[in-house]
Amino acid sequence: HHIWNSHGFELKEGWYWFQEGFTEYISEKTSSSLGMTASDHLKKELAIRYAKYNQLSIKDSKNLLQTSLAKNPTREERDINYHKGMLVAFLMDNQLQNQGKSLEQFMGDIYQAYAIPGKPIGNKEIIDFIDAYLGDDTLTKKYVLGTESIPRSSLGFGWKYYWWSVERYLPPLAFPWNLLVALGVIFAGLTIVYVAMRLIGKRLRNRT
């Protein structure tokens, strides 16, 4: 897929968010579908990438075009193309599957449109192609051209927690339910502590 991206097209400029990020997603998805990795490997990999993306200091200030076209990219500018690029590929694949299509089908069609006839392609062309393919420009406006944070709930997993040392994820919920669940858990925890303290205090008073 790296070869396909780098040498299959007549590139006008760097498109590393697509070249690296989409390649990362396709490789992980393919290895899972072929049984080369565990069935939940892709979800875990997305969780790792989300955590790495979320730790980048530039995630709210630089979009994927800026980081792809940087002449002397910093470590974070390179990293965001991999991490956020992979997450964008996942979101796009999900949106396509809801329409009865897939990311693999998209890859074949853009190859037919640009690589085979030898038409030069850059970021504008690929973004326009994605928008037309999805029938909507929301994805690229928010996460490629924009710096809007990718919501965790859109990735198919919720908050990470551990139960008997096993890593698990709460079901993803949209706002405001995610906030209400968090507040509910905090309230329940405080209630348990309060009741426990009252019982302990009562027992101590009875002893005296």
Secondary structure, DSSP 8 states (H G I E B T S, - for coil): -HHHHHHSSEESS--HHHHTHHHHHHHHHHHHHTTSS-TTHHHHHHHHHHHHHHT-TTTTT--HHHHHH-SS--HHHHHHHHHHHHHHHHHHHHHHHHTT--HHHHHHHHIIIIITTT-EE-HHHHHHHHHHHHT--HHHHHHTSS-----GGGGT---EEEETTEEEE-----TTHHHHHHHHHHHHHHHHHHHHHHHHHHHHHHH-
